[in-house]
């Protein structure tokens, strides 16, 4: 992949009116190369890794991104990671700065892996991503997950695709 690009996010099929149906084609085993790639950084509260206010935080951030004209539909990705059992961090890829939101950047080389299954498998997926990094002779740091649909849409579509992303 070219620097600061992700696989194409195809949002053309949306029968739920909420999340588009995710197509995993082109997402598995991709090498991503970021150089100061822009993201909006937001945190959510959790109780033992179960998100409590994700809907309201995502709605606020997405509205600010839309209002700023900062979305890049083909490069859509939200990287999420648990900071602790009580909070999670979410990085929303954007094309330009977004007022009223905290901005951050990522730089480095990353690899992706597509998983399919319930959120309860996240611990297993995390370890698999760490093994992938180790196999590439990299000590794994943060493992991010791109949850491609909300739970309701995953149920409606019959698939819960999650993309793991780790420095490699």
MDTraj code that builds the backbone (N, CA, C; nanometers):
import mdtraj as md
import numpy as np

residues = "UNK UNK UNK UNK UNK UNK UNK UNK UNK UNK UNK UNK UNK UNK UNK UNK UNK UNK UNK UNK UNK UNK UNK UNK UNK UNK UNK UNK UNK UNK UNK UNK UNK UNK UNK UNK UNK UNK UNK UNK UNK UNK UNK UNK UNK UNK UNK UNK UNK UNK UNK UNK UNK UNK UNK UNK UNK UNK UNK UNK UNK UNK UNK UNK UNK UNK UNK UNK UNK UNK UNK UNK UNK UNK UNK UNK UNK UNK UNK UNK UNK UNK UNK UNK UNK UNK UNK UNK UNK UNK UNK UNK UNK UNK UNK UNK UNK UNK UNK UNK UNK UNK UNK UNK UNK UNK UNK UNK UNK UNK UNK UNK UNK UNK UNK UNK UNK UNK UNK UNK UNK UNK UNK UNK UNK UNK UNK UNK UNK UNK UNK UNK UNK UNK UNK UNK UNK UNK UNK UNK UNK UNK UNK UNK UNK UNK UNK UNK UNK UNK UNK UNK UNK UNK UNK UNK UNK UNK UNK UNK UNK UNK UNK UNK UNK UNK UNK UNK".split()
xyz = np.array([
    [0.0842, -0.1182, 0.0000],
    [0.0000, 0.0000, 0.0000],
    [0.0885, 0.1242, 0.0000],
    [0.0367, 0.2297, -0.0599],
    [0.1078, 0.3575, -0.0602],
    [0.1007, 0.4188, 0.0795],
    [0.1960, 0.5061, 0.1106],
    [0.2018, 0.5703, 0.2416],
    [0.0706, 0.6423, 0.2730],
    [0.0241, 0.6192, 0.3966],
    [-0.0974, 0.6791, 0.4526],
    [-0.2267, 0.6320, 0.3870],
    [-0.2203, 0.5224, 0.3129],
    [-0.3421, 0.4654, 0.2563],
    [-0.3804, 0.3382, 0.3299],
    [-0.5093, 0.3122, 0.3307],
    [-0.5638, 0.1869, 0.3816],
    [-0.6343, 0.1191, 0.2648],
    [-0.6697, -0.0071, 0.2779],
    [-0.7496, -0.0679, 0.1706],
    [-0.8786, 0.0126, 0.1507],
    [-0.9326, 0.0057, 0.0325],
    [-1.0549, 0.0816, 0.0014],
    [-1.1700, 0.0323, 0.0878],
    [-1.2381, 0.1265, 0.1458],
    [-1.3567, 0.0975, 0.2266],
    [-1.4786, 0.1201, 0.1386],
    [-1.5466, 0.0128, 0.1046],
    [-1.6628, 0.0206, 0.0164],
    [-1.7894, 0.0335, 0.1006],
    [-1.8461, 0.1522, 0.1025],
    [-1.9665, 0.1775, 0.1819],
    [-2.0927, 0.1781, 0.0956],
    [-2.0862, 0.1189, -0.0227],
    [-2.1972, 0.1282, -0.1178],
    [-2.3175, 0.0416, -0.0810],
    [-2.2985, -0.0640, -0.0018],
    [-2.4108, -0.1504, 0.0367],
    [-2.4454, -0.1219, 0.1819],
    [-2.5621, -0.0583, 0.2015],
    [-2.6055, -0.0255, 0.3364],
    [-2.7549, -0.0487, 0.3456],
    [-2.7917, -0.1704, 0.3817],
    [-2.9339, -0.2042, 0.3897],
    [-2.9909, -0.1787, 0.5287],
    [-2.9060, -0.1457, 0.6265],
    [-2.9532, -0.1227, 0.7632],
    [-2.9803, 0.0245, 0.7911],
    [-2.9253, 0.1149, 0.7085],
    [-2.9377, 0.2570, 0.7368],
    [-2.8423, 0.3016, 0.8459],
    [-2.7562, 0.2125, 0.8889],
    [-2.6595, 0.2423, 0.9956],
    [-2.5192, 0.2170, 0.9412],
    [-2.4685, 0.0962, 0.9576],
    [-2.3342, 0.0607, 0.9099],
    [-2.3420, -0.0056, 0.7726],
    [-2.2525, 0.0301, 0.6820],
    [-2.2472, -0.0409, 0.5535],
    [-2.2031, -0.1863, 0.5746],
    [-2.2427, -0.2721, 0.4814],
    [-2.1935, -0.4101, 0.4835],
    [-2.0447, -0.4051, 0.4505],
    [-1.9624, -0.4642, 0.5364],
    [-1.8177, -0.4625, 0.5164],
    [-1.7764, -0.5737, 0.4219],
    [-1.6936, -0.5379, 0.3253],
    [-1.6353, -0.6370, 0.2362],
    [-1.4899, -0.6565, 0.2776],
    [-1.4515, -0.7760, 0.3232],
    [-1.3149, -0.7977, 0.3696],
    [-1.2126, -0.8084, 0.2569],
    [-1.2587, -0.8096, 0.1306],
    [-1.1662, -0.8214, 0.0175],
    [-1.0608, -0.7114, 0.0233],
    [-0.9355, -0.7524, 0.0170],
    [-0.8249, -0.6581, 0.0141],
    [-0.7778, -0.6086, 0.1495],
    [-0.8405, -0.6531, 0.2574],
    [-0.8028, -0.6060, 0.3911],
    [-0.7098, -0.7031, 0.4641],
    [-0.7129, -0.8313, 0.4307],
    [-0.6346, -0.9301, 0.5063],
    [-0.4891, -0.9316, 0.4600],
    [-0.3970, -0.9280, 0.5567],
    [-0.2551, -0.9401, 0.5258],
    [-0.1950, -0.8203, 0.4556],
    [-0.2547, -0.7043, 0.4728],
    [-0.2027, -0.5832, 0.4079],
    [-0.0927, -0.5190, 0.4924],
    [0.0069, -0.4667, 0.4256],
    [0.1107, -0.3876, 0.4910],
    [0.0728, -0.2412, 0.4758],
    [0.0517, -0.1747, 0.5889],
    [0.0165, -0.0332, 0.5896],
    [0.1388, 0.0467, 0.6312],
    [0.1582, 0.1602, 0.5674],
    [0.2733, 0.2454, 0.5957],
    [0.2205, 0.3857, 0.6259],
    [0.2311, 0.4251, 0.7522],
    [0.1818, 0.5562, 0.7935],
    [0.2988, 0.6495, 0.8223],
    [0.2854, 0.7727, 0.7761],
    [0.3822, 0.8775, 0.8056],
    [0.3027, 1.0014, 0.8474],
    [0.2912, 1.0205, 0.9782],
    [0.2104, 1.1301, 1.0321],
    [0.0678, 1.1274, 0.9775],
    [0.0106, 1.0077, 0.9699],
    [-0.1290, 0.9942, 0.9247],
    [-0.2197, 1.0556, 1.0315],
    [-0.3107, 1.1418, 0.9881],
    [-0.3976, 1.2141, 1.0799],
    [-0.5137, 1.1292, 1.1299],
    [-0.5401, 1.1464, 1.2590],
    [-0.6543, 1.0826, 1.3239],
    [-0.7146, 1.1777, 1.4263],
    [-0.8455, 1.1677, 1.4446],
    [-0.9114, 1.2260, 1.5607],
    [-0.9014, 1.1208, 1.6702],
    [-0.8634, 1.1634, 1.7886],
    [-0.8477, 1.0715, 1.9024],
    [-0.9604, 1.0965, 2.0023],
    [-1.0327, 0.9897, 2.0362],
    [-1.1419, 0.9992, 2.1326],
    [-1.1335, 0.8813, 2.2288],
    [-1.1870, 0.8993, 2.3481],
    [-1.1899, 0.7897, 2.4452],
    [-1.3334, 0.7622, 2.4864],
    [-1.3569, 0.6362, 2.5204],
    [-1.4870, 0.5943, 2.5721],
    [-1.4659, 0.5273, 2.7071],
    [-1.5711, 0.5256, 2.7866],
    [-1.5676, 0.4598, 2.9162],
    [-1.6151, 0.3161, 2.9004],
    [-1.5554, 0.2271, 2.9790],
    [-1.5906, 0.0853, 2.9746],
    [-1.6080, 0.0328, 3.1165],
    [-1.6748, -0.0787, 3.1260],
    [-1.6813, -0.1540, 3.2507],
    [-1.6348, -0.2944, 3.2162],
    [-1.5154, -0.3273, 3.2623],
    [-1.4528, -0.4563, 3.2329],
    [-1.4523, -0.4837, 3.0817],
    [-1.4040, -0.3863, 3.0062],
    [-1.3874, -0.3924, 2.8607],
    [-1.5176, -0.3849, 2.7815],
    [-1.6302, -0.3643, 2.8488],
    [-1.7588, -0.3498, 2.7795],
    [-1.7850, -0.1997, 2.7641],
    [-1.7910, -0.1473, 2.6396],
    [-1.8089, -0.0039, 2.6206],
    [-1.9438, 0.0452, 2.6720],
    [-1.9412, 0.1617, 2.7361],
    [-2.0632, 0.2183, 2.7938],
    [-2.1178, 0.3356, 2.7124],
    [-2.0304, 0.4177, 2.6563],
    [-2.0776, 0.5387, 2.5877],
    [-2.0255, 0.5484, 2.4448],
    [-2.0014, 0.4346, 2.3832],
    [-1.9441, 0.4339, 2.2494],
    [-2.0359, 0.5024, 2.1487],
    [-2.1649, 0.4771, 2.1543],
    [-2.2586, 0.5354, 2.0589],
    [-2.2566, 0.6867, 2.0605],
    [-2.2602, 0.7465, 2.1788],
    [-2.2633, 0.8926, 2.1870],
    [-2.1293, 0.9534, 2.1469],
    [-2.0184, 0.8900, 2.1841],
    [-1.8864, 0.9420, 2.1466],
    [-1.8678, 0.9327, 1.9951],
    [-1.9018, 0.8177, 1.9356],
    [-1.8869, 0.8023, 1.7904],
    [-1.9773, 0.9002, 1.7155],
    [-2.0991, 0.9207, 1.7641],
    [-2.1911, 1.0152, 1.6986],
    [-2.1330, 1.1571, 1.7021],
    [-2.0800, 1.1991, 1.8177],
    [-2.0208, 1.3328, 1.8295],
    [-1.9026, 1.3489, 1.7357],
    [-1.8105, 1.2528, 1.7385],
    [-1.6900, 1.2624, 1.6557],
    [-1.7270, 1.2606, 1.5078],
    [-1.8137, 1.1706, 1.4673],
    [-1.8525, 1.1634, 1.3263],
    [-1.9208, 1.2919, 1.2794],
    [-2.0015, 1.3541, 1.3659],
    [-2.0648, 1.4820, 1.3300],
    [-1.9584, 1.5891, 1.3115],
    [-1.8605, 1.5955, 1.4024],
    [-1.7543, 1.6957, 1.3893],
    [-1.6717, 1.6718, 1.2627],
    [-1.6439, 1.5457, 1.2321],
    [-1.5689, 1.5135, 1.1100],
    [-1.6482, 1.5563, 0.9868],
    [-1.7772, 1.5261, 0.9863],
    [-1.8629, 1.5641, 0.8733],
    [-1.8713, 1.7160, 0.8605],
    [-1.8929, 1.7843, 0.9728],
    [-1.9037, 1.9305, 0.9708],
    [-1.7755, 1.9963, 0.9186],
    [-1.6602, 1.9346, 0.9472],
    [-1.5308, 1.9895, 0.9049],
    [-1.4955, 1.9492, 0.7617],
    [-1.5769, 1.8622, 0.7018],
    [-1.5449, 1.8128, 0.5671],
    [-1.4144, 1.7347, 0.5667],
    [-1.3896, 1.6616, 0.6757],
    [-1.2606, 1.5939, 0.6945],
    [-1.2648, 1.4441, 0.6676],
    [-1.3797, 1.3900, 0.6302],
    [-1.3848, 1.2449, 0.6062],
    [-1.3271, 1.2118, 0.4691],
    [-1.2707, 1.0955, 0.4615],
    [-1.2194, 1.0430, 0.3356],
    [-1.2840, 0.9061, 0.3204],
    [-1.3969, 0.9031, 0.2526],
    [-1.4805, 0.7827, 0.2469],
    [-1.4051, 0.6566, 0.2043],
    [-1.3176, 0.6676, 0.1047],
    [-1.2448, 0.5495, 0.0571],
    [-1.1390, 0.5027, 0.1557],
    [-1.0947, 0.5899, 0.2461],
    [-0.9889, 0.5575, 0.3416],
    [-1.0429, 0.5467, 0.4835],
    [-1.1703, 0.5163, 0.4986],
    [-1.2336, 0.5111, 0.6301],
    [-1.1762, 0.3978, 0.7142],
    [-1.1343, 0.4318, 0.8359],
    [-1.0947, 0.3311, 0.9344],
    [-1.0991, 0.3967, 1.0712],
    [-1.1459, 0.3233, 1.1697],
    [-1.1419, 0.3658, 1.3088],
    [-1.0643, 0.2580, 1.3840],
    [-0.9496, 0.2955, 1.4383],
    [-0.8660, 0.2025, 1.5136],
    [-0.9006, 0.2146, 1.6613],
    [-0.9331, 0.1020, 1.7234],
    [-0.9726, 0.1022, 1.8643],
    [-0.8820, 0.0098, 1.9438],
    [-0.8543, 0.0515, 2.0677],
    [-0.7777, -0.0337, 2.1591],
    [-0.8206, -0.0047, 2.3005],
    [-0.8170, -0.1092, 2.3818],
    [-0.8459, -0.0929, 2.5238],
    [-0.7225, -0.0366, 2.5927],
    [-0.7409, 0.0731, 2.6648],
    [-0.6330, 0.1315, 2.7437],
    [-0.6278, 0.0620, 2.8792],
    [-0.7455, 0.0247, 2.9290],
    [-0.7605, -0.0442, 3.0573],
    [-0.8979, -0.1112, 3.0548],
    [-0.9327, -0.1839, 3.1597],
    [-1.0690, -0.2394, 3.1642],
    [-1.1765, -0.1309, 3.1710],
    [-1.1342, -0.0043, 3.1945],
    [-1.2277, 0.1044, 3.2195],
    [-1.2342, 0.2080, 3.1083],
    [-1.1447, 0.1993, 3.0096],
    [-1.1510, 0.2963, 2.9002],
    [-1.0860, 0.2412, 2.7738],
    [-1.1312, 0.2964, 2.6609],
    [-1.0783, 0.2590, 2.5297],
    [-1.0460, 0.3851, 2.4527],
    [-0.9496, 0.3707, 2.3624],
    [-0.9079, 0.4805, 2.2755],
    [-0.9507, 0.4463, 2.1337],
    [-0.9961, 0.5484, 2.0608],
    [-1.0421, 0.5294, 1.9237],
    [-0.9779, 0.6362, 1.8358],
    [-0.9199, 0.5926, 1.7250],
    [-0.8547, 0.6827, 1.6305],
    [-0.9316, 0.6791, 1.4988],
    [-0.9900, 0.7930, 1.4619],
    [-1.0708, 0.8064, 1.3410],
    [-0.9848, 0.8698, 1.2328],
    [-0.9571, 0.7979, 1.1249],
    [-0.8764, 0.8540, 1.0161],
    [-0.9502, 0.9719, 0.9532],
    [-0.8758, 1.0809, 0.9321],
    [-0.9337, 1.2015, 0.8716],
    [-0.8376, 1.2596, 0.7687],
    [-0.8934, 1.3399, 0.6797],
    [-0.8145, 1.4006, 0.5729],
    [-0.7537, 1.5342, 0.6142],
    [-0.8101, 1.5958, 0.7186],
    [-0.7594, 1.7255, 0.7642],
    [-0.8006, 1.7450, 0.9101],
    [-0.7444, 1.8467, 0.9767],
    [-0.7789, 1.8703, 1.1178],
    [-0.9285, 1.8925, 1.1387],
    [-0.9752, 1.8523, 1.2564],
    [-1.1165, 1.8641, 1.2923],
    [-1.1276, 1.9524, 1.4168],
    [-1.1898, 2.0695, 1.4032],
    [-1.2065, 2.1565, 1.5196],
    [-1.2858, 2.0871, 1.6306],
    [-1.2561, 2.1231, 1.7538],
    [-1.3256, 2.0732, 1.8733],
    [-1.2990, 1.9258, 1.9023],
    [-1.1992, 1.8680, 1.8371],
    [-1.1607, 1.7300, 1.8659],
    [-1.0090, 1.7232, 1.8837],
    [-0.9641, 1.6285, 1.9638],
    [-0.8209, 1.6075, 1.9833],
    [-0.7644, 1.5370, 1.8602],
    [-0.6552, 1.5902, 1.8086],
    [-0.5915, 1.5316, 1.6910],
    [-0.4643, 1.4578, 1.7326],
    [-0.4289, 1.3541, 1.6560],
    [-0.3040, 1.2818, 1.6755],
    [-0.2598, 1.2283, 1.5403],
    [-0.1398, 1.1744, 1.5349],
    [-0.0909, 1.1113, 1.4125],
    [-0.0297, 0.9770, 1.4472],
    [-0.0221, 0.8901, 1.3478],
    [0.0489, 0.7627, 1.3598],
    [0.1536, 0.7567, 1.2500],
    [0.2695, 0.7037, 1.2861],
    [0.3757, 0.6780, 1.1889],
    [0.4294, 0.5384, 1.2153],
    [0.4629, 0.4665, 1.1090],
    [0.5202, 0.3333, 1.1222],
    [0.4605, 0.2378, 1.0217],
    [0.5067, 0.1141, 1.0305],
    [0.4581, 0.0077, 0.9422],
    [0.3686, -0.0848, 1.0222],
    [0.2573, -0.1222, 0.9628],
    [0.1568, -0.2038, 1.0298],
    [0.1133, -0.3160, 0.9368],
    [0.0607, -0.4219, 0.9958],
    [0.0058, -0.5322, 0.9179],
    [-0.1370, -0.5567, 0.9656],
    [-0.2219, -0.6045, 0.8739],
    [-0.3624, -0.6281, 0.9063],
    [-0.3961, -0.7768, 0.9010],
    [-0.5005, -0.8118, 0.9729],
    [-0.5574, -0.9465, 0.9641],
    [-0.7069, -0.9335, 0.9867],
    [-0.7851, -0.9988, 0.9027],
    [-0.9304, -0.9957, 0.9152],
    [-0.9755, -1.1150, 0.9991],
    [-1.0584, -1.0857, 1.0976],
    [-1.1206, -1.1881, 1.1819],
    [-1.2704, -1.1813, 1.1604],
    [-1.3384, -1.2907, 1.1906],
    [-1.4840, -1.2929, 1.1846],
    [-1.5324, -1.3721, 1.3040],
    [-1.6197, -1.3100, 1.3820],
    [-1.6733, -1.3768, 1.4991],
    [-1.7155, -1.2764, 1.6046],
    [-1.7590, -1.3274, 1.7203],
    [-1.8085, -1.2387, 1.8258],
    [-1.6948, -1.1646, 1.8972],
    [-1.7300, -1.0501, 1.9538],
    [-1.6364, -0.9680, 2.0284],
    [-1.5671, -1.0472, 2.1400],
    [-1.6330, -1.1488, 2.1911],
    [-1.5751, -1.2288, 2.2997],
    [-1.4436, -1.2957, 2.2584],
    [-1.4135, -1.3006, 2.1291],
    [-1.2883, -1.3600, 2.0822],
    [-1.1734, -1.2595, 2.0752],
    [-1.1977, -1.1354, 2.1173],
    [-1.0978, -1.0283, 2.1038],
    [-0.9659, -1.0631, 2.1716],
    [-0.9688, -1.1284, 2.2855],
    [-0.8442, -1.1641, 2.3537],
    [-0.7606, -1.2590, 2.2668],
    [-0.8256, -1.3559, 2.2038],
    [-0.7562, -1.4490, 2.1143],
    [-0.7012, -1.3748, 1.9929],
    [-0.7810, -1.2835, 1.9370],
    [-0.7357, -1.2051, 1.8214],
    [-0.6152, -1.1189, 1.8575],
    [-0.6188, -1.0602, 1.9770],
    [-0.5076, -0.9766, 2.0227],
    [-0.3786, -1.0584, 2.0259],
    [-0.3857, -1.1765, 2.0820],
    [-0.2653, -1.2613, 2.0894],
    [-0.2190, -1.3027, 1.9498],
    [-0.3121, -1.3329, 1.8611],
    [-0.2742, -1.3691, 1.7239],
    [-0.2032, -1.2529, 1.6545],
    [-0.2502, -1.1299, 1.6775],
    [-0.1843, -1.0128, 1.6181],
    [-0.0430, -0.9968, 1.6753],
    [-0.0258, -1.0216, 1.8026],
    [0.1068, -1.0120, 1.8648],
    [0.2011, -1.1185, 1.8077],
    [0.1483, -1.2363, 1.7789],
    [0.2287, -1.3428, 1.7177],
    [0.2716, -1.3030, 1.5761],
    [0.1831, -1.2385, 1.5036],
    [0.2163, -1.1924, 1.3681],
    [0.3317, -1.0934, 1.3750],
    [0.3264, -1.0003, 1.4696],
    [0.4348, -0.9024, 1.4841],
    [0.5657, -0.9727, 1.5199],
    [0.5593, -1.0676, 1.6127],
    [0.6804, -1.1403, 1.6521],
    [0.7391, -1.2181, 1.5347],
    [0.6532, -1.2758, 1.4516],
    [0.6999, -1.3513, 1.3353],
    [0.7729, -1.2602, 1.2367],
    [0.7440, -1.1320, 1.2424],
    [0.8123, -1.0345, 1.1570],
    [0.9288, -0.9680, 1.2313],
    [0.9699, -1.0319, 1.3396],
    [1.0829, -0.9843, 1.4211],
    [1.0586, -0.8473, 1.4819],
    [0.9350, -0.8189, 1.5166],
    [0.8991, -0.6933, 1.5816],
    [0.8355, -0.7252, 1.7154],
    [0.8821, -0.6577, 1.8199],
    [0.8156, -0.6737, 1.9494],
    [0.6845, -0.5954, 1.9426],
    [0.5710, -0.6643, 1.9603],
    [0.4425, -0.5965, 1.9423],
    [0.4202, -0.4883, 2.0479],
    [0.3637, -0.3782, 2.0020],
    [0.3249, -0.2721, 2.0946],
    [0.1730, -0.2706, 2.0998],
    [0.1136, -0.1630, 2.0570],
    [-0.0319, -0.1538, 2.0612],
    [-0.0949, -0.2355, 1.9495],
    [-0.1984, -0.3099, 1.9859],
    [-0.2803, -0.3807, 1.8876],
    [-0.4110, -0.3031, 1.8778],
    [-0.4461, -0.2664, 1.7562],
    [-0.5705, -0.1950, 1.7310],
    [-0.6678, -0.2878, 1.6592],
    [-0.7963, -0.2591, 1.6763],
    [-0.8994, -0.3310, 1.6038],
    [-0.9918, -0.2313, 1.5362],
    [-1.0266, -0.2633, 1.4123],
    [-1.1241, -0.1872, 1.3355],
    [-1.2523, -0.2696, 1.3380],
    [-1.3475, -0.2279, 1.4229],
    [-1.4769, -0.2950, 1.4316],
    [-1.5614, -0.2399, 1.3179],
    [-1.5818, -0.3208, 1.2157],
    [-1.6365, -0.2720, 1.0895],
    [-1.7860, -0.2426, 1.0936],
    [-1.8579, -0.3014, 1.1886],
    [-2.0011, -0.2748, 1.2039],
    [-2.0368, -0.2772, 1.3518],
    [-2.1453, -0.2089, 1.3851],
    [-2.1960, -0.2147, 1.5217],
    [-2.2610, -0.3523, 1.5439],
    [-2.2861, -0.3906, 1.6683],
    [-2.3454, -0.5231, 1.6935],
    [-2.4778, -0.5478, 1.6216],
    [-2.5642, -0.4456, 1.6138],
    [-2.6937, -0.4638, 1.5461],
    [-2.6748, -0.4923, 1.3973],
    [-2.5829, -0.4182, 1.3343],
    [-2.5599, -0.4382, 1.1907],
    [-2.4893, -0.5710, 1.1646],
    [-2.3979, -0.6100, 1.2519],
    [-2.3317, -0.7400, 1.2367],
    [-2.4361, -0.8509, 1.2396],
    [-2.5326, -0.8397, 1.3288],
    [-2.6396, -0.9395, 1.3364],
    [-2.7240, -0.9378, 1.2090],
    [-2.7572, -0.8179, 1.1613],
    [-2.8395, -0.8058, 1.0399],
    [-2.7684, -0.8639, 0.9185],
    [-2.6370, -0.8418, 0.9072],
    [-2.5603, -0.8894, 0.7928],
    [-2.5140, -1.0344, 0.8094],
    [-2.5218, -1.0865, 0.9312],
    [-2.4836, -1.2255, 0.9555],
    [-2.3338, -1.2481, 0.9664],
    [-2.2548, -1.1417, 0.9696],
    [-2.1089, -1.1517, 0.9819],
    [-2.0596, -1.0369, 1.0693],
    [-1.9627, -1.0655, 1.1548],
    [-1.8999, -0.9632, 1.2369],
    [-1.7515, -0.9599, 1.2033],
    [-1.7181, -0.8819, 1.1005],
    [-1.5775, -0.8698, 1.0607],
    [-1.5066, -0.7673, 1.1480],
    [-1.3874, -0.8040, 1.1924],
    [-1.3021, -0.7173, 1.2705],
    [-1.1630, -0.7244, 1.2091],
    [-1.1016, -0.6092, 1.1854],
    [-0.9682, -0.6044, 1.1263],
    [-0.8688, -0.5714, 1.2362],
    [-0.7741, -0.6625, 1.2600],
    [-0.6653, -0.6364, 1.3532],
    [-0.5550, -0.5604, 1.2837],
    [-0.4919, -0.4672, 1.3562],
    [-0.3835, -0.3857, 1.3020],
    [-0.2746, -0.3786, 1.4089],
    [-0.1516, -0.4173, 1.3712],
    [-0.0395, -0.4144, 1.4655],
    [0.0859, -0.3664, 1.3947],
    [0.1724, -0.2961, 1.4696],
    [0.3008, -0.2525, 1.4145],
    [0.3826, -0.3758, 1.3803],
    [0.4432, -0.3741, 1.2635],
    [0.5215, -0.4909, 1.2216],
    [0.6402, -0.4478, 1.1364],
])
top = md.Topology()
chain = top.add_chain()
for i, resn in enumerate(residues, 1):
    res = top.add_residue(resn, chain, resSeq=i)
    for name in ("N", "CA", "C"):
        top.add_atom(name, md.element.get_by_symbol(name[0]), res)
traj = md.Trajectory(xyz[None], top)
